[in-house]
Amino acid sequence: MNSDLSNRVALVTGASRGLGAAIAVELGRRGARVAVNYFGSADKAGRVVEEIRAAGGEAAAFGADVRDEAQVARLIADVEGRFGLIDVLVLNATGPQPMIKLDDLTWRACLDQLEFFVKSPVLLVKAVMGQMKRRRFGRIINIGSEVFGRGVPEFSNYVSAKGAQHGLTRSWAMELAPWQITVNTVAPGWIPTERHAGDSQESKDAYAAAVPMRRMGLAQEVAATVAFLASDGAGFLTGQNLAVNGGNTLG
């Protein structure tokens, strides 16, 4: 299937490091003009842009807190002013992900996660869907997590927000399908990135041993899945949850 993204404009939120950076680089490698969104890491975002450009792609960095309505409006205007209308929206931005026992769980801790995984997607999708509807084309991709399928204990603040995020995918896919706009979730397993630099090798080994494929995934494998969903070849695929986790969850 065709996965060439030439002449497409892609915005990846939270793209200065980790999975977001890998996704931005892969989309750029396949020909997309990539808007690399960042919040507090301008230098890291600049390095992602340089990596894309060094490979012959086109990219620029755009700072914005994607939980803030005014900043989202400015972000979309700036990206469209630089590259044109957005074809591909990858909703990847995240923040701290603390483990919290139920005894210590607060509503504020839940809201902190919902700000990233419900509020931010709502703001961003509302900002781009008008032009996507007019053009009858769009790719919206939520970056979820296997934790919703696995029900990780002492993590309900994050797990519940990830479940809500996929709920958006399911409902929006049905609502936007008549305009040929697809909405999907990519749900990675535990993928080692900068975020996990402090995690012990023992815990990584234990996780990998329990994965049916007996290894941890790579950021590039997640990025390749996102790139496929962004492509013309995925035009009849919507409302789905693609778990990139070596079979650690099914269905």
C-alpha positions, 0 to 999 in steps of 0.5 A, a space after each residue: 500500500 502507498 505510504 508516501 506522504 509527499 505534499 502532506 502537512 503533519 503536526 505532531 504534538 509533544 514531538 521534541 523527544 521520545 515517541 513524538 520525535 520518532 514519529 516526526 522523523 518518520 513522517 518527514 522521511 516519508 515526505 511530509 512537511 512536519 510541524 514539530 510541536 514542543 512545550 518546554 524543550 526548544 533545543 530538543 525540538 530544534 534537533 528533531 527539525 535538523 534531523 528531518 532536514 538532514 535527511 532531505 525533509 522539511 520541518 519547523 518547530 512550534 512552541 505551544 502548550 496544547 492544553 491552552 485554547 489560545 495557544 492551540 489557536 495560535 499554533 494552528 495558525 502558525 503551522 498553516 502560515 508556514 506549511 499550509 493546511 494540516 492533513 495529519 494530526 498526531 496527538 502525542 503530547 503528554 506530561 508526568 505520569 505518576 503511579 498513585 495508589 487508590 488511597 492517595 488518588 485525587 481528582 486533581 491527579 485525574 484531571 492532570 491526565 485528562 488535560 492531555 488526553 481529552 482536553 488537548 485532543 478536543 481543542 486541536 481536532 476542533 481547530 483543524 476539522 473544519 478545513 478537513 471537512 471542506 477538503 474531505 480529507 484528514 488523518 487524526 491519530 491518537 497516541 494511546 497506551 496498552 495500559 488501558 487494555 492491561 488495567 495496570 494497578 496503582 495507575 488509574 489516573 493515567 489508565 482512565 485518561 487513556 481509556 477516555 482518549 480512545 473513547 474520543 477516537 471511537 466516537 469521532 471516527 463515526 462522526 467524521 467518517 462521512 467526510 473521509 476523515 479517519 480517526 485511529 489510536 496507536 497504543 504502544 507497549 512499554 517503549 524505552 525512550 528518554 522518559 524511561 532513562 531512570 527505569 531499572 534494567 531488571 524491570 525492563 527485563 521482566 516486562 520483556 519476558 512477559 511479552 509474547 515476542 519476548 522483547 520490548 518495542 522500538 520507537 521506530 516501530 510505533 512511528 512506522 504504524 503512525 506513518 501508515 495510518 497517515 497515508 492514503 493506504 489507510 483511507 478505509 481504516 478508522 475507529 481502530 486501536 492498533 496495539 504496537 506491543 508484540 501481542 501483549 494485548 489482544 483485540 
